[in-house]
Amino acid sequence: MGVAIRTADERDRELAVRLLDDAFQNDPVSGWIFPDPAHRRVTHPVLVGAFVDIVLAEGRVDLAEDGSACALWLPMPADGHAEASEGDVQGDEGDEAVRLREAIDPDNERVELLVRLTEEIHPSGSAHEYLWMIGVAPDSQRQGLGAALLQHTLDRCDREGTAAYLEASSARSSTLYERLGFNHIGRPLDLPDGPRMWPMWREPRP
């Protein structure tokens, strides 16, 4: 599927936040973080905005030219920790988890817990690209846009000999990722009283 894709910048922030918020409102993990639908509608965009800001500063936001799909990628060094941006408080990942909770939803421990648990299963030892989020506008889904957006970066990973990693938030999405060369690694992450997440790894192809 031919999709025009460009790298987003600060001018695209609100578009990326709206798109990812719409795409993930009914996602199992988003529903676990914000069980109350009314609270989710208000607070979920704040969480997505925090993620977009981090990736705009430290990674790359891929955006379909027509604004129908968006992906957040973070380059990860071999030790599994992205370099801290200037002005960040130095410390372990737990500190980042606390800062995110306080900035997004201070009384919601699940924001912090999600960061801690995904960090625990995040592989280290090899530099890789981390797909933090990918979303397609609800009225544009099931048209191959997500796969095309992913393939855009996976082709670059193959050219550069770089691995890729993600956590699938549904069995359906994990099937898509398998078709693109990702394999399940380790044990799935079962969120407390919540859904399952599947860590997946892709070696670069020749």
MODELLER restraints for C-alpha pairs under 7 A, 6 or more apart:
rsr = mdl.restraints
at = mdl.atoms
rsr.add(forms.Gaussian(group=physical.xy_distance, feature=features.Distance(at['CA:1:A'], at['CA:144:A']), mean=6.76, stdev=0.5))
rsr.add(forms.Gaussian(group=physical.xy_distance, feature=features.Distance(at['CA:1:A'], at['CA:148:A']), mean=6.40, stdev=0.5))
rsr.add(forms.Gaussian(group=physical.xy_distance, feature=features.Distance(at['CA:3:A'], at['CA:64:A']), mean=6.72, stdev=0.5))
rsr.add(forms.Gaussian(group=physical.xy_distance, feature=features.Distance(at['CA:3:A'], at['CA:148:A']), mean=6.71, stdev=0.5))
rsr.add(forms.Gaussian(group=physical.xy_distance, feature=features.Distance(at['CA:4:A'], at['CA:64:A']), mean=5.83, stdev=0.5))
rsr.add(forms.Gaussian(group=physical.xy_distance, feature=features.Distance(at['CA:4:A'], at['CA:65:A']), mean=5.35, stdev=0.5))
rsr.add(forms.Gaussian(group=physical.xy_distance, feature=features.Distance(at['CA:5:A'], at['CA:62:A']), mean=6.63, stdev=0.5))
rsr.add(forms.Gaussian(group=physical.xy_distance, feature=features.Distance(at['CA:5:A'], at['CA:63:A']), mean=5.61, stdev=0.5))
rsr.add(forms.Gaussian(group=physical.xy_distance, feature=features.Distance(at['CA:5:A'], at['CA:64:A']), mean=4.48, stdev=0.5))
rsr.add(forms.Gaussian(group=physical.xy_distance, feature=features.Distance(at['CA:5:A'], at['CA:65:A']), mean=5.38, stdev=0.5))
rsr.add(forms.Gaussian(group=physical.xy_distance, feature=features.Distance(at['CA:6:A'], at['CA:62:A']), mean=5.87, stdev=0.5))
rsr.add(forms.Gaussian(group=physical.xy_distance, feature=features.Distance(at['CA:6:A'], at['CA:63:A']), mean=5.49, stdev=0.5))
rsr.add(forms.Gaussian(group=physical.xy_distance, feature=features.Distance(at['CA:6:A'], at['CA:64:A']), mean=6.44, stdev=0.5))
rsr.add(forms.Gaussian(group=physical.xy_distance, feature=features.Distance(at['CA:6:A'], at['CA:65:A']), mean=6.33, stdev=0.5))
rsr.add(forms.Gaussian(group=physical.xy_distance, feature=features.Distance(at['CA:7:A'], at['CA:60:A']), mean=6.76, stdev=0.5))
rsr.add(forms.Gaussian(group=physical.xy_distance, feature=features.Distance(at['CA:7:A'], at['CA:61:A']), mean=5.71, stdev=0.5))
rsr.add(forms.Gaussian(group=physical.xy_distance, feature=features.Distance(at['CA:7:A'], at['CA:62:A']), mean=4.81, stdev=0.5))
rsr.add(forms.Gaussian(group=physical.xy_distance, feature=features.Distance(at['CA:7:A'], at['CA:63:A']), mean=6.09, stdev=0.5))
rsr.add(forms.Gaussian(group=physical.xy_distance, feature=features.Distance(at['CA:8:A'], at['CA:61:A']), mean=5.30, stdev=0.5))
rsr.add(forms.Gaussian(group=physical.xy_distance, feature=features.Distance(at['CA:8:A'], at['CA:62:A']), mean=5.96, stdev=0.5))
rsr.add(forms.Gaussian(group=physical.xy_distance, feature=features.Distance(at['CA:8:A'], at['CA:63:A']), mean=5.95, stdev=0.5))
rsr.add(forms.Gaussian(group=physical.xy_distance, feature=features.Distance(at['CA:9:A'], at['CA:56:A']), mean=6.66, stdev=0.5))
rsr.add(forms.Gaussian(group=physical.xy_distance, feature=features.Distance(at['CA:16:A'], at['CA:70:A']), mean=6.46, stdev=0.5))
rsr.add(forms.Gaussian(group=physical.xy_distance, feature=features.Distance(at['CA:17:A'], at['CA:45:A']), mean=6.60, stdev=0.5))
rsr.add(forms.Gaussian(group=physical.xy_distance, feature=features.Distance(at['CA:17:A'], at['CA:48:A']), mean=5.93, stdev=0.5))
rsr.add(forms.Gaussian(group=physical.xy_distance, feature=features.Distance(at['CA:17:A'], at['CA:49:A']), mean=5.55, stdev=0.5))
rsr.add(forms.Gaussian(group=physical.xy_distance, feature=features.Distance(at['CA:17:A'], at['CA:52:A']), mean=6.87, stdev=0.5))
rsr.add(forms.Gaussian(group=physical.xy_distance, feature=features.Distance(at['CA:19:A'], at['CA:137:A']), mean=5.84, stdev=0.5))
rsr.add(forms.Gaussian(group=physical.xy_distance, feature=features.Distance(at['CA:20:A'], at['CA:48:A']), mean=6.90, stdev=0.5))
rsr.add(forms.Gaussian(group=physical.xy_distance, feature=features.Distance(at['CA:20:A'], at['CA:135:A']), mean=5.34, stdev=0.5))
rsr.add(forms.Gaussian(group=physical.xy_distance, feature=features.Distance(at['CA:21:A'], at['CA:44:A']), mean=6.67, stdev=0.5))
rsr.add(forms.Gaussian(group=physical.xy_distance, feature=features.Distance(at['CA:21:A'], at['CA:45:A']), mean=5.51, stdev=0.5))
rsr.add(forms.Gaussian(group=physical.xy_distance, feature=features.Distance(at['CA:21:A'], at['CA:48:A']), mean=6.38, stdev=0.5))
rsr.add(forms.Gaussian(group=physical.xy_distance, feature=features.Distance(at['CA:22:A'], at['CA:137:A']), mean=6.67, stdev=0.5))
rsr.add(forms.Gaussian(group=physical.xy_distance, feature=features.Distance(at['CA:22:A'], at['CA:138:A']), mean=6.99, stdev=0.5))
rsr.add(forms.Gaussian(group=physical.xy_distance, feature=features.Distance(at['CA:23:A'], at['CA:135:A']), mean=5.37, stdev=0.5))
rsr.add(forms.Gaussian(group=physical.xy_distance, feature=features.Distance(at['CA:23:A'], at['CA:136:A']), mean=5.84, stdev=0.5))
rsr.add(forms.Gaussian(group=physical.xy_distance, feature=features.Distance(at['CA:23:A'], at['CA:137:A']), mean=5.64, stdev=0.5))
rsr.add(forms.Gaussian(group=physical.xy_distance, feature=features.Distance(at['CA:23:A'], at['CA:138:A']), mean=5.97, stdev=0.5))
rsr.add(forms.Gaussian(group=physical.xy_distance, feature=features.Distance(at['CA:24:A'], at['CA:30:A']), mean=6.54, stdev=0.5))
rsr.add(forms.Gaussian(group=physical.xy_distance, feature=features.Distance(at['CA:28:A'], at['CA:169:A']), mean=6.79, stdev=0.5))
rsr.add(forms.Gaussian(group=physical.xy_distance, feature=features.Distance(at['CA:28:A'], at['CA:195:A']), mean=6.23, stdev=0.5))
rsr.add(forms.Gaussian(group=physical.xy_distance, feature=features.Distance(at['CA:29:A'], at['CA:169:A']), mean=6.46, stdev=0.5))
rsr.add(forms.Gaussian(group=physical.xy_distance, feature=features.Distance(at['CA:29:A'], at['CA:195:A']), mean=6.46, stdev=0.5))
rsr.add(forms.Gaussian(group=physical.xy_distance, feature=features.Distance(at['CA:32:A'], at['CA:194:A']), mean=5.87, stdev=0.5))
rsr.add(forms.Gaussian(group=physical.xy_distance, feature=features.Distance(at['CA:33:A'], at['CA:110:A']), mean=5.47, stdev=0.5))
rsr.add(forms.Gaussian(group=physical.xy_distance, feature=features.Distance(at['CA:33:A'], at['CA:111:A']), mean=6.30, stdev=0.5))
rsr.add(forms.Gaussian(group=physical.xy_distance, feature=features.Distance(at['CA:34:A'], at['CA:40:A']), mean=5.12, stdev=0.5))
rsr.add(forms.Gaussian(group=physical.xy_distance, feature=features.Distance(at['CA:46:A'], at['CA:104:A']), mean=5.83, stdev=0.5))
rsr.add(forms.Gaussian(group=physical.xy_distance, feature=features.Distance(at['CA:47:A'], at['CA:104:A']), mean=5.63, stdev=0.5))
rsr.add(forms.Gaussian(group=physical.xy_distance, feature=features.Distance(at['CA:55:A'], at['CA:61:A']), mean=6.67, stdev=0.5))
rsr.add(forms.Gaussian(group=physical.xy_distance, feature=features.Distance(at['CA:55:A'], at['CA:72:A']), mean=6.34, stdev=0.5))
rsr.add(forms.Gaussian(group=physical.xy_distance, feature=features.Distance(at['CA:55:A'], at['CA:73:A']), mean=6.74, stdev=0.5))
rsr.add(forms.Gaussian(group=physical.xy_distance, feature=features.Distance(at['CA:55:A'], at['CA:74:A']), mean=6.28, stdev=0.5))
rsr.add(forms.Gaussian(group=physical.xy_distance, feature=features.Distance(at['CA:58:A'], at['CA:74:A']), mean=6.71, stdev=0.5))
rsr.add(forms.Gaussian(group=physical.xy_distance, feature=features.Distance(at['CA:59:A'], at['CA:73:A']), mean=5.72, stdev=0.5))
rsr.add(forms.Gaussian(group=physical.xy_distance, feature=features.Distance(at['CA:59:A'], at['CA:74:A']), mean=4.45, stdev=0.5))
rsr.add(forms.Gaussian(group=physical.xy_distance, feature=features.Distance(at['CA:59:A'], at['CA:75:A']), mean=6.07, stdev=0.5))
rsr.add(forms.Gaussian(group=physical.xy_distance, feature=features.Distance(at['CA:60:A'], at['CA:72:A']), mean=6.22, stdev=0.5))
rsr.add(forms.Gaussian(group=physical.xy_distance, feature=features.Distance(at['CA:60:A'], at['CA:73:A']), mean=5.30, stdev=0.5))
rsr.add(forms.Gaussian(group=physical.xy_distance, feature=features.Distance(at['CA:60:A'], at['CA:74:A']), mean=6.54, stdev=0.5))
rsr.add(forms.Gaussian(group=physical.xy_distance, feature=features.Distance(at['CA:61:A'], at['CA:71:A']), mean=5.74, stdev=0.5))
rsr.add(forms.Gaussian(group=physical.xy_distance, feature=features.Distance(at['CA:61:A'], at['CA:72:A']), mean=4.80, stdev=0.5))
rsr.add(forms.Gaussian(group=physical.xy_distance, feature=features.Distance(at['CA:61:A'], at['CA:73:A']), mean=6.27, stdev=0.5))
rsr.add(forms.Gaussian(group=physical.xy_distance, feature=features.Distance(at['CA:62:A'], at['CA:70:A']), mean=5.61, stdev=0.5))
rsr.add(forms.Gaussian(group=physical.xy_distance, feature=features.Distance(at['CA:62:A'], at['CA:71:A']), mean=5.12, stdev=0.5))
rsr.add(forms.Gaussian(group=physical.xy_distance, feature=features.Distance(at['CA:62:A'], at['CA:72:A']), mean=6.57, stdev=0.5))
rsr.add(forms.Gaussian(group=physical.xy_distance, feature=features.Distance(at['CA:63:A'], at['CA:69:A']), mean=5.95, stdev=0.5))
rsr.add(forms.Gaussian(group=physical.xy_distance, feature=features.Distance(at['CA:63:A'], at['CA:70:A']), mean=4.55, stdev=0.5))
rsr.add(forms.Gaussian(group=physical.xy_distance, feature=features.Distance(at['CA:63:A'], at['CA:71:A']), mean=6.63, stdev=0.5))
rsr.add(forms.Gaussian(group=physical.xy_distance, feature=features.Distance(at['CA:64:A'], at['CA:70:A']), mean=6.37, stdev=0.5))
rsr.add(forms.Gaussian(group=physical.xy_distance, feature=features.Distance(at['CA:68:A'], at['CA:136:A']), mean=5.82, stdev=0.5))
rsr.add(forms.Gaussian(group=physical.xy_distance, feature=features.Distance(at['CA:68:A'], at['CA:137:A']), mean=5.27, stdev=0.5))
rsr.add(forms.Gaussian(group=physical.xy_distance, feature=features.Distance(at['CA:68:A'], at['CA:140:A']), mean=6.53, stdev=0.5))
rsr.add(forms.Gaussian(group=physical.xy_distance, feature=features.Distance(at['CA:69:A'], at['CA:135:A']), mean=5.65, stdev=0.5))
rsr.add(forms.Gaussian(group=physical.xy_distance, feature=features.Distance(at['CA:69:A'], at['CA:136:A']), mean=4.24, stdev=0.5))
rsr.add(forms.Gaussian(group=physical.xy_distance, feature=features.Distance(at['CA:69:A'], at['CA:137:A']), mean=6.10, stdev=0.5))
rsr.add(forms.Gaussian(group=physical.xy_distance, feature=features.Distance(at['CA:69:A'], at['CA:145:A']), mean=6.76, stdev=0.5))
rsr.add(forms.Gaussian(group=physical.xy_distance, feature=features.Distance(at['CA:69:A'], at['CA:146:A']), mean=6.84, stdev=0.5))
rsr.add(forms.Gaussian(group=physical.xy_distance, feature=features.Distance(at['CA:70:A'], at['CA:134:A']), mean=5.69, stdev=0.5))
rsr.add(forms.Gaussian(group=physical.xy_distance, feature=features.Distance(at['CA:70:A'], at['CA:135:A']), mean=5.48, stdev=0.5))
rsr.add(forms.Gaussian(group=physical.xy_distance, feature=features.Distance(at['CA:70:A'], at['CA:136:A']), mean=6.56, stdev=0.5))
rsr.add(forms.Gaussian(group=physical.xy_distance, feature=features.Distance(at['CA:71:A'], at['CA:133:A']), mean=5.66, stdev=0.5))
rsr.add(forms.Gaussian(group=physical.xy_distance, feature=features.Distance(at['CA:71:A'], at['CA:134:A']), mean=4.13, stdev=0.5))
rsr.add(forms.Gaussian(group=physical.xy_distance, feature=features.Distance(at['CA:71:A'], at['CA:135:A']), mean=6.45, stdev=0.5))
rsr.add(forms.Gaussian(group=physical.xy_distance, feature=features.Distance(at['CA:72:A'], at['CA:131:A']), mean=5.96, stdev=0.5))
rsr.add(forms.Gaussian(group=physical.xy_distance, feature=features.Distance(at['CA:72:A'], at['CA:132:A']), mean=5.44, stdev=0.5))
rsr.add(forms.Gaussian(group=physical.xy_distance, feature=features.Distance(at['CA:72:A'], at['CA:133:A']), mean=5.19, stdev=0.5))
rsr.add(forms.Gaussian(group=physical.xy_distance, feature=features.Distance(at['CA:72:A'], at['CA:134:A']), mean=6.28, stdev=0.5))
rsr.add(forms.Gaussian(group=physical.xy_distance, feature=features.Distance(at['CA:73:A'], at['CA:129:A']), mean=6.39, stdev=0.5))
rsr.add(forms.Gaussian(group=physical.xy_distance, feature=features.Distance(at['CA:73:A'], at['CA:130:A']), mean=5.46, stdev=0.5))
rsr.add(forms.Gaussian(group=physical.xy_distance, feature=features.Distance(at['CA:73:A'], at['CA:131:A']), mean=4.71, stdev=0.5))
rsr.add(forms.Gaussian(group=physical.xy_distance, feature=features.Distance(at['CA:73:A'], at['CA:132:A']), mean=5.86, stdev=0.5))
rsr.add(forms.Gaussian(group=physical.xy_distance, feature=features.Distance(at['CA:74:A'], at['CA:129:A']), mean=5.76, stdev=0.5))
rsr.add(forms.Gaussian(group=physical.xy_distance, feature=features.Distance(at['CA:74:A'], at['CA:130:A']), mean=5.01, stdev=0.5))
rsr.add(forms.Gaussian(group=physical.xy_distance, feature=features.Distance(at['CA:74:A'], at['CA:131:A']), mean=6.62, stdev=0.5))
rsr.add(forms.Gaussian(group=physical.xy_distance, feature=features.Distance(at['CA:75:A'], at['CA:82:A']), mean=6.90, stdev=0.5))
rsr.add(forms.Gaussian(group=physical.xy_distance, feature=features.Distance(at['CA:75:A'], at['CA:128:A']), mean=6.07, stdev=0.5))
rsr.add(forms.Gaussian(group=physical.xy_distance, feature=features.Distance(at['CA:75:A'], at['CA:129:A']), mean=4.59, stdev=0.5))
rsr.add(forms.Gaussian(group=physical.xy_distance, feature=features.Distance(at['CA:75:A'], at['CA:130:A']), mean=6.11, stdev=0.5))
rsr.add(forms.Gaussian(group=physical.xy_distance, feature=features.Distance(at['CA:76:A'], at['CA:82:A']), mean=5.22, stdev=0.5))
rsr.add(forms.Gaussian(group=physical.xy_distance, feature=features.Distance(at['CA:76:A'], at['CA:127:A']), mean=5.51, stdev=0.5))
rsr.add(forms.Gaussian(group=physical.xy_distance, feature=features.Distance(at['CA:76:A'], at['CA:128:A']), mean=5.26, stdev=0.5))
rsr.add(forms.Gaussian(group=physical.xy_distance, feature=features.Distance(at['CA:76:A'], at['CA:129:A']), mean=5.88, stdev=0.5))
rsr.add(forms.Gaussian(group=physical.xy_distance, feature=features.Distance(at['CA:76:A'], at['CA:130:A']), mean=6.61, stdev=0.5))
rsr.add(forms.Gaussian(group=physical.xy_distance, feature=features.Distance(at['CA:77:A'], at['CA:126:A']), mean=6.87, stdev=0.5))
rsr.add(forms.Gaussian(group=physical.xy_distance, feature=features.Distance(at['CA:77:A'], at['CA:127:A']), mean=4.31, stdev=0.5))
rsr.add(forms.Gaussian(group=physical.xy_distance, feature=features.Distance(at['CA:77:A'], at['CA:128:A']), mean=6.62, stdev=0.5))
rsr.add(forms.Gaussian(group=physical.xy_distance, feature=features.Distance(at['CA:78:A'], at['CA:124:A']), mean=5.67, stdev=0.5))
rsr.add(forms.Gaussian(group=physical.xy_distance, feature=features.Distance(at['CA:78:A'], at['CA:125:A']), mean=4.63, stdev=0.5))
rsr.add(forms.Gaussian(group=physical.xy_distance, feature=features.Distance(at['CA:78:A'], at['CA:126:A']), mean=4.21, stdev=0.5))
rsr.add(forms.Gaussian(group=physical.xy_distance, feature=features.Distance(at['CA:78:A'], at['CA:127:A']), mean=4.14, stdev=0.5))
rsr.add(forms.Gaussian(group=physical.xy_distance, feature=features.Distance(at['CA:79:A'], at['CA:124:A']), mean=5.11, stdev=0.5))
rsr.add(forms.Gaussian(group=physical.xy_distance, feature=features.Distance(at['CA:79:A'], at['CA:125:A']), mean=5.67, stdev=0.5))
rsr.add(forms.Gaussian(group=physical.xy_distance, feature=features.Distance(at['CA:80:A'], at['CA:122:A']), mean=6.96, stdev=0.5))
rsr.add(forms.Gaussian(group=physical.xy_distance, feature=features.Distance(at['CA:80:A'], at['CA:123:A']), mean=6.42, stdev=0.5))
rsr.add(forms.Gaussian(group=physical.xy_distance, feature=features.Distance(at['CA:80:A'], at['CA:124:A']), mean=4.53, stdev=0.5))
rsr.add(forms.Gaussian(group=physical.xy_distance, feature=features.Distance(at['CA:94:A'], at['CA:116:A']), mean=6.37, stdev=0.5))
rsr.add(forms.Gaussian(group=physical.xy_distance, feature=features.Distance(at['CA:97:A'], at['CA:112:A']), mean=4.71, stdev=0.5))
rsr.add(forms.Gaussian(group=physical.xy_distance, feature=features.Distance(at['CA:97:A'], at['CA:115:A']), mean=5.54, stdev=0.5))
rsr.add(forms.Gaussian(group=physical.xy_distance, feature=features.Distance(at['CA:97:A'], at['CA:116:A']), mean=6.49, stdev=0.5))
rsr.add(forms.Gaussian(group=physical.xy_distance, feature=features.Distance(at['CA:98:A'], at['CA:112:A']), mean=5.82, stdev=0.5))
rsr.add(forms.Gaussian(group=physical.xy_distance, feature=features.Distance(at['CA:100:A'], at['CA:112:A']), mean=6.86, stdev=0.5))
rsr.add(forms.Gaussian(group=physical.xy_distance, feature=features.Distance(at['CA:101:A'], at['CA:108:A']), mean=6.83, stdev=0.5))
rsr.add(forms.Gaussian(group=physical.xy_distance, feature=features.Distance(at['CA:101:A'], at['CA:111:A']), mean=5.40, stdev=0.5))
rsr.add(forms.Gaussian(group=physical.xy_distance, feature=features.Distance(at['CA:101:A'], at['CA:112:A']), mean=5.33, stdev=0.5))
rsr.add(forms.Gaussian(group=physical.xy_distance, feature=features.Distance(at['CA:128:A'], at['CA:162:A']), mean=5.66, stdev=0.5))
rsr.add(forms.Gaussian(group=physical.xy_distance, feature=features.Distance(at['CA:128:A'], at['CA:163:A']), mean=4.69, stdev=0.5))
rsr.add(forms.Gaussian(group=physical.xy_distance, feature=features.Distance(at['CA:128:A'], at['CA:164:A']), mean=5.13, stdev=0.5))
rsr.add(forms.Gaussian(group=physical.xy_distance, feature=features.Distance(at['CA:128:A'], at['CA:165:A']), mean=6.84, stdev=0.5))
rsr.add(forms.Gaussian(group=physical.xy_distance, feature=features.Distance(at['CA:129:A'], at['CA:163:A']), mean=6.35, stdev=0.5))
rsr.add(forms.Gaussian(group=physical.xy_distance, feature=features.Distance(at['CA:129:A'], at['CA:164:A']), mean=4.62, stdev=0.5))
rsr.add(forms.Gaussian(group=physical.xy_distance, feature=features.Distance(at['CA:129:A'], at['CA:165:A']), mean=6.22, stdev=0.5))
rsr.add(forms.Gaussian(group=physical.xy_distance, feature=features.Distance(at['CA:130:A'], at['CA:164:A']), mean=5.87, stdev=0.5))
rsr.add(forms.Gaussian(group=physical.xy_distance, feature=features.Distance(at['CA:130:A'], at['CA:165:A']), mean=4.92, stdev=0.5))
rsr.add(forms.Gaussian(group=physical.xy_distance, feature=features.Distance(at['CA:130:A'], at['CA:166:A']), mean=5.83, stdev=0.5))
rsr.add(forms.Gaussian(group=physical.xy_distance, feature=features.Distance(at['CA:131:A'], at['CA:165:A']), mean=6.20, stdev=0.5))
rsr.add(forms.Gaussian(group=physical.xy_distance, feature=features.Distance(at['CA:131:A'], at['CA:166:A']), mean=5.09, stdev=0.5))
rsr.add(forms.Gaussian(group=physical.xy_distance, feature=features.Distance(at['CA:132:A'], at['CA:166:A']), mean=6.63, stdev=0.5))
rsr.add(forms.Gaussian(group=physical.xy_distance, feature=features.Distance(at['CA:136:A'], at['CA:146:A']), mean=6.36, stdev=0.5))
rsr.add(forms.Gaussian(group=physical.xy_distance, feature=features.Distance(at['CA:157:A'], at['CA:163:A']), mean=6.44, stdev=0.5))
rsr.add(forms.Gaussian(group=physical.xy_distance, feature=features.Distance(at['CA:157:A'], at['CA:204:A']), mean=6.13, stdev=0.5))
rsr.add(forms.Gaussian(group=physical.xy_distance, feature=features.Distance(at['CA:158:A'], at['CA:204:A']), mean=4.65, stdev=0.5))
rsr.add(forms.Gaussian(group=physical.xy_distance, feature=features.Distance(at['CA:158:A'], at['CA:205:A']), mean=5.22, stdev=0.5))
rsr.add(forms.Gaussian(group=physical.xy_distance, feature=features.Distance(at['CA:158:A'], at['CA:206:A']), mean=6.43, stdev=0.5))
rsr.add(forms.Gaussian(group=physical.xy_distance, feature=features.Distance(at['CA:161:A'], at['CA:204:A']), mean=5.38, stdev=0.5))
rsr.add(forms.Gaussian(group=physical.xy_distance, feature=features.Distance(at['CA:162:A'], at['CA:204:A']), mean=5.63, stdev=0.5))
rsr.add(forms.Gaussian(group=physical.xy_distance, feature=features.Distance(at['CA:163:A'], at['CA:202:A']), mean=5.58, stdev=0.5))
rsr.add(forms.Gaussian(group=physical.xy_distance, feature=features.Distance(at['CA:163:A'], at['CA:203:A']), mean=4.68, stdev=0.5))
rsr.add(forms.Gaussian(group=physical.xy_distance, feature=features.Distance(at['CA:163:A'], at['CA:204:A']), mean=5.24, stdev=0.5))
rsr.add(forms.Gaussian(group=physical.xy_distance, feature=features.Distance(at['CA:164:A'], at['CA:201:A']), mean=5.88, stdev=0.5))
rsr.add(forms.Gaussian(group=physical.xy_distance, feature=features.Distance(at['CA:164:A'], at['CA:202:A']), mean=5.09, stdev=0.5))
rsr.add(forms.Gaussian(group=physical.xy_distance, feature=features.Distance(at['CA:164:A'], at['CA:203:A']), mean=6.73, stdev=0.5))
rsr.add(forms.Gaussian(group=physical.xy_distance, feature=features.Distance(at['CA:165:A'], at['CA:200:A']), mean=5.74, stdev=0.5))
rsr.add(forms.Gaussian(group=physical.xy_distance, feature=features.Distance(at['CA:165:A'], at['CA:201:A']), mean=4.59, stdev=0.5))
rsr.add(forms.Gaussian(group=physical.xy_distance, feature=features.Distance(at['CA:165:A'], at['CA:202:A']), mean=6.31, stdev=0.5))
rsr.add(forms.Gaussian(group=physical.xy_distance, feature=features.Distance(at['CA:166:A'], at['CA:199:A']), mean=5.95, stdev=0.5))
rsr.add(forms.Gaussian(group=physical.xy_distance, feature=features.Distance(at['CA:166:A'], at['CA:200:A']), mean=5.45, stdev=0.5))
rsr.add(forms.Gaussian(group=physical.xy_distance, feature=features.Distance(at['CA:166:A'], at['CA:201:A']), mean=6.74, stdev=0.5))
rsr.add(forms.Gaussian(group=physical.xy_distance, feature=features.Distance(at['CA:167:A'], at['CA:197:A']), mean=6.01, stdev=0.5))
rsr.add(forms.Gaussian(group=physical.xy_distance, feature=features.Distance(at['CA:167:A'], at['CA:198:A']), mean=5.21, stdev=0.5))
rsr.add(forms.Gaussian(group=physical.xy_distance, feature=features.Distance(at['CA:167:A'], at['CA:199:A']), mean=4.36, stdev=0.5))
rsr.add(forms.Gaussian(group=physical.xy_distance, feature=features.Distance(at['CA:167:A'], at['CA:200:A']), mean=6.00, stdev=0.5))
rsr.add(forms.Gaussian(group=physical.xy_distance, feature=features.Distance(at['CA:168:A'], at['CA:174:A']), mean=5.37, stdev=0.5))
rsr.add(forms.Gaussian(group=physical.xy_distance, feature=features.Distance(at['CA:168:A'], at['CA:197:A']), mean=5.55, stdev=0.5))
rsr.add(forms.Gaussian(group=physical.xy_distance, feature=features.Distance(at['CA:168:A'], at['CA:198:A']), mean=4.93, stdev=0.5))
rsr.add(forms.Gaussian(group=physical.xy_distance, feature=features.Distance(at['CA:168:A'], at['CA:199:A']), mean=6.42, stdev=0.5))
rsr.add(forms.Gaussian(group=physical.xy_distance, feature=features.Distance(at['CA:169:A'], at['CA:196:A']), mean=6.80, stdev=0.5))
rsr.add(forms.Gaussian(group=physical.xy_distance, feature=features.Distance(at['CA:169:A'], at['CA:197:A']), mean=4.86, stdev=0.5))
rsr.add(forms.Gaussian(group=physical.xy_distance, feature=features.Distance(at['CA:169:A'], at['CA:198:A']), mean=6.66, stdev=0.5))
rsr.add(forms.Gaussian(group=physical.xy_distance, feature=features.Distance(at['CA:170:A'], at['CA:197:A']), mean=6.78, stdev=0.5))
rsr.add(forms.Gaussian(group=physical.xy_distance, feature=features.Distance(at['CA:181:A'], at['CA:202:A']), mean=5.83, stdev=0.5))
rsr.add(forms.Gaussian(group=physical.xy_distance, feature=features.Distance(at['CA:182:A'], at['CA:200:A']), mean=5.75, stdev=0.5))
rsr.add(forms.Gaussian(group=physical.xy_distance, feature=features.Distance(at['CA:182:A'], at['CA:201:A']), mean=5.16, stdev=0.5))
rsr.add(forms.Gaussian(group=physical.xy_distance, feature=features.Distance(at['CA:182:A'], at['CA:202:A']), mean=4.34, stdev=0.5))
rsr.add(forms.Gaussian(group=physical.xy_distance, feature=features.Distance(at['CA:183:A'], at['CA:200:A']), mean=5.20, stdev=0.5))
rsr.add(forms.Gaussian(group=physical.xy_distance, feature=features.Distance(at['CA:183:A'], at['CA:201:A']), mean=5.32, stdev=0.5))
rsr.add(forms.Gaussian(group=physical.xy_distance, feature=features.Distance(at['CA:183:A'], at['CA:202:A']), mean=6.19, stdev=0.5))
rsr.add(forms.Gaussian(group=physical.xy_distance, feature=features.Distance(at['CA:184:A'], at['CA:198:A']), mean=6.82, stdev=0.5))
rsr.add(forms.Gaussian(group=physical.xy_distance, feature=features.Distance(at['CA:184:A'], at['CA:199:A']), mean=5.98, stdev=0.5))
rsr.add(forms.Gaussian(group=physical.xy_distance, feature=features.Distance(at['CA:184:A'], at['CA:200:A']), mean=4.42, stdev=0.5))
rsr.add(forms.Gaussian(group=physical.xy_distance, feature=features.Distance(at['CA:184:A'], at['CA:201:A']), mean=6.43, stdev=0.5))
rsr.add(forms.Gaussian(group=physical.xy_distance, feature=features.Distance(at['CA:185:A'], at['CA:199:A']), mean=5.87, stdev=0.5))
rsr.add(forms.Gaussian(group=physical.xy_distance, feature=features.Distance(at['CA:185:A'], at['CA:200:A']), mean=5.53, stdev=0.5))
rsr.add(forms.Gaussian(group=physical.xy_distance, feature=features.Distance(at['CA:185:A'], at['CA:201:A']), mean=6.51, stdev=0.5))
rsr.add(forms.Gaussian(group=physical.xy_distance, feature=features.Distance(at['CA:188:A'], at['CA:196:A']), mean=6.53, stdev=0.5))
rsr.add(forms.Gaussian(group=physical.xy_distance, feature=features.Distance(at['CA:188:A'], at['CA:197:A']), mean=5.68, stdev=0.5))
rsr.add(forms.Gaussian(group=physical.xy_distance, feature=features.Distance(at['CA:188:A'], at['CA:198:A']), mean=4.72, stdev=0.5))
rsr.add(forms.Gaussian(group=physical.xy_distance, feature=features.Distance(at['CA:188:A'], at['CA:199:A']), mean=6.34, stdev=0.5))
rsr.add(forms.Gaussian(group=physical.xy_distance, feature=features.Distance(at['CA:189:A'], at['CA:196:A']), mean=5.56, stdev=0.5))
rsr.add(forms.Gaussian(group=physical.xy_distance, feature=features.Distance(at['CA:189:A'], at['CA:197:A']), mean=4.96, stdev=0.5))
rsr.add(forms.Gaussian(group=physical.xy_distance, feature=features.Distance(at['CA:189:A'], at['CA:198:A']), mean=6.31, stdev=0.5))
rsr.add(forms.Gaussian(group=physical.xy_distance, feature=features.Distance(at['CA:190:A'], at['CA:196:A']), mean=4.40, stdev=0.5))
rsr.add(forms.Gaussian(group=physical.xy_distance, feature=features.Distance(at['CA:190:A'], at['CA:197:A']), mean=6.36, stdev=0.5))
